[in-house]
Amino acid sequence: MTLCVGGELDGQELEKDVKIFKASEIDPSFTSTYYLQIYNRDNVMYQFWHPHGVDLHDLTNKVLEILRSSKS
């Protein structure tokens, strides 16, 4: 499962075999497009869904917080 960070699906885990999807596939009232972002931390690959058009720096900081808290 891959966690959505930001946007309308924030906090939801989704399993999709694509690199980009529209949130309207989950709920027709949603308008965001999500793309798969891969992070490498300590030689371990992590994948997260990010909404298109949101500041990548802010989202990366959120992901780092998530990864740090999961190590605790």
C-alpha positions as CSV (number, residue, x, y, z in Angstrom):
1,M,0.0,0.0,0.0
2,T,1.1,3.5,-0.7
3,L,0.2,6.5,1.4
4,C,-1.3,9.7,0.0
5,V,0.3,12.8,1.4
6,G,-1.6,16.0,0.8
7,G,-4.7,16.9,-1.1
8,E,-8.1,15.3,-0.9
9,L,-6.9,11.8,-0.2
10,D,-4.4,12.8,2.5
11,G,-3.7,9.9,4.9
12,Q,-5.3,7.2,2.8
13,E,-3.4,4.2,1.7
14,L,-4.0,3.1,-1.9
15,E,-2.7,0.2,-4.0
16,K,-2.5,1.2,-7.7
17,D,-0.4,-0.2,-10.5
18,V,0.0,3.2,-12.2
19,K,2.3,6.3,-11.8
20,I,-0.5,8.9,-12.1
21,F,-4.2,8.7,-11.2
22,K,-7.2,11.0,-10.7
23,A,-8.7,11.3,-7.3
24,S,-12.1,11.2,-9.0
25,E,-11.6,7.5,-9.5
26,I,-12.0,7.2,-5.7
27,D,-14.7,9.9,-5.2
28,P,-16.3,11.7,-8.2
29,S,-16.4,15.0,-6.3
30,F,-12.6,15.1,-6.0
31,T,-10.5,17.0,-8.6
32,S,-6.9,16.3,-7.7
33,T,-4.4,14.3,-9.9
34,Y,-1.9,12.3,-7.9
35,Y,1.5,11.1,-9.0
36,L,3.8,8.5,-7.5
37,Q,6.9,10.0,-5.8
38,I,9.8,7.7,-4.7
39,Y,12.1,8.5,-1.8
40,N,15.3,6.8,-0.9
41,R,16.2,6.9,2.8
42,D,19.1,4.8,4.2
43,N,19.1,2.8,1.0
44,V,15.4,1.8,1.4
45,M,12.9,2.9,-1.2
46,Y,9.6,4.4,-0.1
47,Q,6.7,5.4,-2.3
48,F,4.1,8.0,-1.7
49,W,1.2,9.6,-3.7
50,H,1.4,13.4,-4.0
51,P,-1.2,15.7,-5.5
52,H,-0.1,17.5,-8.6
53,G,0.5,21.3,-8.1
54,V,1.3,21.1,-4.4
55,D,4.8,22.4,-3.3
56,L,7.1,19.4,-3.4
57,H,9.4,20.8,-0.7
58,D,6.5,21.0,1.8
59,L,5.3,17.5,0.8
60,T,8.9,16.1,1.2
61,N,9.0,17.6,4.7
62,K,5.8,15.8,5.6
63,V,7.1,12.5,4.2
64,L,10.3,12.9,6.2
65,E,8.2,13.4,9.4
66,I,6.3,10.3,8.6
67,L,9.5,8.3,8.0
68,R,11.1,9.6,11.2
69,S,8.0,8.7,13.3
70,S,7.9,5.2,11.8
71,K,11.4,4.5,13.0
72,S,10.6,5.4,16.6
